[in-house]
Amino acid sequence: MASVNVDDTLIEWSAGAEARVAWFASSARGRRGSCRRCGSALFCRDEGDAHVSVAAGALDNPVAVFVKDHIYTADKGDWYELPDDGLPRHRGDRPQLKGENS
């Protein structure tokens, strides 16, 4: 799944859109948001983070985003080939960089 980390303060909801998202606890510190109508995965947020991971396919075009790194590569399906793009690969979540918000 391709997702984009977005600062909470930059998210703008269309009228009534926020009420159409169902949030549930997916772990001890994380929550996921999905569409109440179709069940599509839309968001992921960890407790205390200043950003939300948004499913890239849920954004209006153009998104003007680019791939920064590959995460959870240890969990990828054996049928999925990672591109030879020279970007960093992390077996789990990407490490937080010094000075970066959570």
Buried (B, 14 or more C-beta within 10 A) or exposed (E): EEBBBBEEEEEEEEEEEEEBBEEEEEEEEBBBBBBEEEEEBBBBBBEEBEBBBBBEEBBEEEEEBEEEEBBEBEEEEEEEEEEEEEEEBEEEEBEEEEEEEE
